[in-house]
Amino acid sequence: MTTQRRWVGLWLCISLGTPCLVRAQAPDRVEEILRRVFPLAAKVEKRFVYLTRDQQAEVEKRARVRSVPRLYRFYEVWQGSAVIGYGVTDTHVLRTHHETLLIVLDGDGRVRQVEVLAFEEPPDYQPSDRWLQRFQGRTLDDRLWLGRDVPNITGATITATAVLRSVRTVLAVWQVVYGGV
């Protein structure tokens, strides 16, 4: 990534009030993961989704979370002329450091995979792959909460809450922007 693009990206994050990491989030790694998850993909296209204030309010209502950002980085996975999946990166602060997740959705808006791209907190607080697998096949519904269909992570409640918030928010953004539900 060029220095000029980094400064533009940092300026966007600051001006929009969205959390961001100053260093690059390795878009090549994201594309590599998406091509592994969707082996029949012909191409992966990055798209920035900027929510209107009405869309932002709708996402907050559907996800049942407050203060969602208005800017999201979606990766559309194409096979021929159809989108067969999506990847969405989400960076947020846990206790005092950042976590970046890649939330992979099928073409119908179901969670296919959740992957930790960056985790700057102590390793003991990082969610396990086994715990993250509990999100596979999930949609945005009333059971997608800690203590219902999603168990808490002993000793890492803040992490579990943050991951769940990210997944719920991404599912709601997908519904509002792509799903029309």
N, C-alpha and C positions, 0 to 999 in steps of 0.2 A: 504494500500500500504506500502510495507516495505521501510525502510530508504534507502537501497541500490538502489531499483528501482526508488525512487524519485531522487536520485543523478544522476543516469543514464539518466533519463528523462530530468533533468535540463541540464546535459551536452549536450544531443542531441539538445535541444532547442538553447543553446548558440552556439554550433559548427555549426548548420545549419542556424543560424540567423533567426529563427522563433520565434514569440512571444509566451510566455507561462506563465502560472500561476504557482507559486511554489507549491501552495496547489493543491491537487487532484481535478479533475473536476467531481467527483462523477460518475464513470462509471456505478454504480448500478442505479443511477437516469436516465441515458441515456437509459439503457436497459429497465427500467420500462416504460419510455415514449414510446419507440419503440414497446414494447409488448402491450401497450394500443392502439397505432395507428394501429398496425397490430395484431389483436387478434388471428389470425390463425397461427402466427409464431411458428415454431417448435424450432428454435434456433436463437440466435443472436451471431455473431462472430465478434470480433474486428480485424481490419486489418489496418496496417500502409501502406499508399501509398506514395512511394518516387518517385517523378517525375524526369525523366532525364532532362537535359538542353533543349533538343528539345521539350519534352512534356511541360516543363515550358513555353517556348516561345509560343507554340501553345495555351496553356491555356490563357496566357496574350493577345494573338491576338483575341481569341474567346470571352473572357470576356470583352475585351477592358479596361483592367486595367493594371497597371504597378507593378512590383516588387511583384509578388505572391510568397508565400513560396513553397518549394519543398516537404514538408512533411505534410501529412494529415492523420487524424484518421477517418477511415470509419468503420461503423458498418454495416455488411451485415445481412439482415433479411431473414431467410430461412424458406420455407415451403416445406417439402419433399426435393427434389433434385433441387429446383429452388429458386433463389433469388427473393423475392417479394418486397424488398425495401432496402433503405439505410438510415443511419443516419450519418451525418458528423458534428463534432464539429469544431468550428472556434473561436479562441480567438484573439482579436485585441485591440489596444489602441484607445480610442475615443479622449477625450481631454487630460487627464492626467492619466486616470485609464482604467482598462480592462472591456471588455464585452465579454462574451462567449455565442455563439449561437449554437443551435442544428438545423441543416437544414435536414429535413426528405424528402427523395425522394421516389417516387413509383419506381417499377422495370423498368419502361420505362424512368426514368429520369425526371419526372415532380415533381415540388415541391408539397409535401403533407402538410407540416406544417413547420413553423419556430417558434422556442421556445427560449426564453431567459433563459439560465442556470445561468448566473452570470452577474450582472450589478453593477459596483462599482462607477458609476457617480451619481449625484443627481437624485432622483426618478423622478423629473419633465422631465428629458431628456429620460427616458426609453420609448421605443415604446409600444403602447398599443396592446393588443391581437387583437383588431379589425383592427388596421393598419397592423399587421403582417399577418392577414388572406387574405390580398390582393395578397399575393404571391401564394396562393393555386392554383394548376393546371397549374402554369406557367412553361414555358421552356425558354431557352436562345434565345431571339429574340430582334429585334430592338425597340420593344415597352416597354421593361423592363428597363426603366430609370425613374428617378425623373422628374416629369412634363409631362410625357407621360402617361403610364398606372399606374404609382406609384406616388401618391400624396406626397408632402413634409409633414413633421411633423412641425407644427408651433412652433418655438422656439427650435427645436431640429434638425436642418439641418445636423449637423455633425453625429448624430446618424442615421438619415435616409440614408445618404450617405454611412456610414459604413455598415449598414445592407444590402443595395442594392449591395454594392461591394462584401460582403460575399456570398450572394445568387448567383450573377453572376459568381463569381469565382468557387464556388462549382459545379454549373451546368456545367461550362466549364471543370472542372477536371473530372466530371462524363462522359462527352462526350468523352474526350481524353482517359480515362482509361477503362471505361466500355462500353460506347455507340458506339464507333467506327464511330461516325457521322462526 
